[in-house]
């Protein structure tokens, strides 16, 4: 553990210095906002903590726009944590994206799919294919399924990762891609992960080579 006896503002993350230090904003600032000008056009109008680095003002005179009775007053738990179901969280996120004029809901949907849903499904799919097995009685764990299909104590062996945890977001992901204008690349990624799941979880017992040939759209005459 390292204890710092002195905090130098120049050594902290730059994002932490992007804090306005004014008690009010000039009328020109609002005029630029109404004209939808880039934020850099208003940078000269607003003093912030980052501009004060290296001077005495980096420690004092940091103003604020609204008073408060208690610095700890406010929301203690975000609404995101109060929603238990992930589908409910996504529905509210997309509902908010549709209402905000400054937000492109199609971009939000694509980011949600590529940053959260697809990585989750791909990661769980990998866990499923590399999972171990566990005895229901003595809790002995196996890297591979025993040849006998049973534990050394003669009891059954079960999966440690279940198919439901792999496929739980698939339908929601497909619905998002259908309702919003996501890129063709993202749609192809969804189709590929769906094919991977189908090939892994579809019971092919009892099928013949001819069955697979008939299911192939590129095959001729039912061949493989």
C-alpha positions in Angstrom: 0.0 0.0 0.0 1.3 3.5 -0.9 0.1 6.5 1.0 0.5 9.9 -0.5 1.1 12.7 1.9 0.6 15.4 -0.8 -1.8 15.3 -3.7 -0.5 17.0 -6.9 -3.4 17.9 -9.2 -1.0 17.6 -12.2 -0.5 13.9 -11.4 -4.1 12.7 -11.3 -6.2 11.5 -14.3 -7.0 14.2 -16.8 -10.7 13.3 -16.8 -10.9 14.3 -13.1 -9.8 17.8 -14.0 -12.6 18.3 -16.5 -14.8 20.0 -13.9 -16.3 23.5 -14.4 -15.1 26.0 -11.8 -17.6 28.8 -12.5 -20.6 30.1 -10.5 -22.6 30.9 -13.7 -22.4 30.5 -17.5 -22.4 33.5 -19.8 -25.2 34.1 -22.3 -22.9 33.4 -25.2 -22.5 29.9 -23.9 -26.2 29.2 -24.2 -26.3 30.9 -27.6 -23.7 28.5 -28.8 -25.6 25.6 -27.3 -28.8 26.6 -29.1 -26.9 26.9 -32.4 -25.6 23.3 -31.8 -22.0 24.5 -32.0 -19.1 22.0 -31.2 -18.1 22.0 -27.5 -14.7 23.4 -28.4 -16.2 26.6 -29.5 -17.4 27.3 -25.9 -14.2 26.1 -24.3 -12.8 29.6 -23.9 -16.0 30.8 -22.1 -15.9 28.3 -19.2 -13.1 28.0 -16.7 -12.4 24.6 -15.4 -10.0 22.8 -13.0 -7.7 21.7 -15.8 -6.9 25.2 -16.8 -5.7 26.1 -13.3 -3.0 23.5 -13.1 0.3 25.0 -12.1 -1.1 28.1 -10.4 -2.4 28.8 -6.9 -5.9 28.7 -8.2 -5.6 24.9 -8.6 -6.4 24.6 -4.9 -8.9 27.4 -4.3 -11.7 29.4 -5.8 -13.4 26.4 -7.5 -17.0 27.7 -7.8 -20.3 25.9 -8.3 -23.7 26.8 -9.7 -26.1 25.3 -7.1 -26.0 25.2 -3.3 -26.7 22.1 -1.3 -27.4 21.4 2.4 -25.2 18.3 2.4 -22.4 17.3 0.0 -23.6 13.7 0.4 -27.2 14.5 -0.4 -28.7 13.0 -3.5 -29.4 9.7 -5.1 -27.6 6.9 -3.2 -28.6 4.0 -5.5 -28.9 4.4 -9.3 -32.2 3.3 -10.9 -30.0 0.8 -12.9 -29.4 -1.2 -9.7 -33.1 -1.2 -8.7 -34.1 -3.1 -11.9 -33.4 -6.8 -11.3 -34.1 -8.1 -14.8 -31.5 -7.4 -17.5 -34.3 -7.2 -20.2 -36.0 -4.5 -18.1 -32.7 -2.5 -18.0 -32.3 -2.7 -21.7 -35.9 -1.7 -22.4 -35.5 1.4 -20.2 -32.1 2.3 -21.8 -33.6 2.1 -25.3 -36.7 4.0 -24.2 -34.5 6.8 -22.9 -32.4 6.7 -26.1 -35.5 7.2 -28.2 -36.7 10.2 -26.2 -33.3 12.1 -26.2 -32.9 14.2 -29.3 -29.1 14.3 -28.9 -28.9 10.5 -28.9 -29.0 8.2 -31.9 -31.0 5.2 -30.7 -29.7 3.0 -33.6 -26.1 3.7 -32.4 -27.1 2.9 -28.8 -28.6 -0.4 -29.9 -25.4 -1.3 -31.9 -23.1 -0.4 -29.0 -25.3 -2.4 -26.6 -25.1 -5.4 -28.9 -21.3 -5.2 -29.6 -20.1 -4.1 -26.2 -22.3 -6.2 -23.9 -24.6 -8.8 -25.5 -22.3 -10.5 -28.1 -19.2 -10.6 -25.8 -21.4 -12.2 -23.0 -22.8 -14.8 -25.4 -19.4 -15.6 -26.9 -17.8 -15.8 -23.5 -20.5 -18.1 -22.2 -20.3 -20.3 -25.3 -16.5 -20.7 -24.8 -17.1 -21.6 -21.1 -19.7 -24.2 -22.1 -17.3 -25.9 -24.5 -14.4 -25.9 -22.1 -16.4 -26.6 -18.9 -15.8 -29.3 -16.3 -18.3 -31.7 -14.7 -19.4 -32.1 -11.1 -20.7 -35.0 -9.1 -24.2 -34.4 -7.6 -23.3 -36.4 -4.4 -19.6 -36.0 -3.4 -19.0 -32.7 -5.4 -16.0 -34.2 -7.1 -15.0 -32.2 -10.2 -13.9 -33.7 -13.5 -12.2 -31.9 -16.4 -13.9 -34.3 -18.8 -17.0 -36.5 -18.6 -16.0 -39.9 -17.2 -16.2 -42.8 -19.7 -18.9 -44.5 -17.5 -20.9 -41.3 -17.3 -20.8 -41.5 -13.5 -18.6 -40.4 -10.7 -16.3 -42.8 -8.9 -18.9 -42.9 -6.1 -21.4 -44.3 -8.6 -23.6 -41.1 -8.6 -24.5 -39.0 -11.6 -22.3 -36.2 -13.1 -23.8 -32.9 -14.2 -22.7 -29.9 -16.2 -21.2 -26.9 -14.5 -22.4 -24.4 -17.2 -25.9 -24.8 -18.6 -27.2 -24.1 -22.1 -29.6 -21.5 -20.8 -26.8 -19.3 -19.6 -25.4 -19.3 -23.2 -28.6 -18.6 -25.0 -30.3 -16.2 -22.6 -29.6 -13.0 -24.5 -29.9 -14.4 -28.1 -33.6 -13.6 -28.7 -33.2 -10.1 -27.1 -30.2 -9.4 -29.3 -32.0 -10.5 -32.5 -35.0 -8.3 -31.5 -32.7 -5.3 -31.0 -31.1 -5.9 -34.4 -34.6 -6.2 -36.0 -36.1 -3.1 -34.4 -33.1 -0.8 -34.9 -30.8 0.0 -37.9 -27.7 -1.8 -36.9 -24.9 -2.5 -39.4 -24.8 -5.5 -41.7 -21.5 -6.6 -39.9 -23.3 -6.7 -36.6 -26.2 -8.7 -38.1 -23.7 -11.2 -39.5 -22.1 -11.6 -36.1 -25.5 -12.3 -34.5 -26.2 -14.9 -37.2 -22.9 -16.6 -36.7 -23.3 -16.9 -33.0 -26.8 -18.3 -33.5 -25.4 -20.9 -35.9 -22.7 -21.8 -33.4 -25.4 -22.3 -30.7 -27.6 -24.3 -33.0 -24.8 -26.6 -34.0 -23.9 -27.2 -30.3 -27.3 -27.6 -28.7 -29.3 -29.2 -31.5 -29.8 -33.0 -30.9 -28.6 -34.7 -34.1 -29.1 -38.2 -32.9 -31.0 -40.3 -35.3 -30.1 -38.1 -38.3 -28.3 -39.4 -41.4 -26.0 -37.8 -43.9 -28.9 -37.3 -46.2 -30.7 -35.2 -43.5 -27.8 -32.8 -43.3 -27.6 -32.6 -47.1 -31.3 -31.6 -47.4 -30.8 -28.9 -44.7 -27.9 -27.4 -46.8 -29.2 -24.7 -49.2 -26.2 -25.0 -51.5 -26.5 -28.8 -51.9 -27.9 -30.4 -55.1 -29.9 -33.6 -55.0 -29.6 -33.9 -51.3 -25.9 -34.7 -51.4 -23.4 -33.5 -48.8 
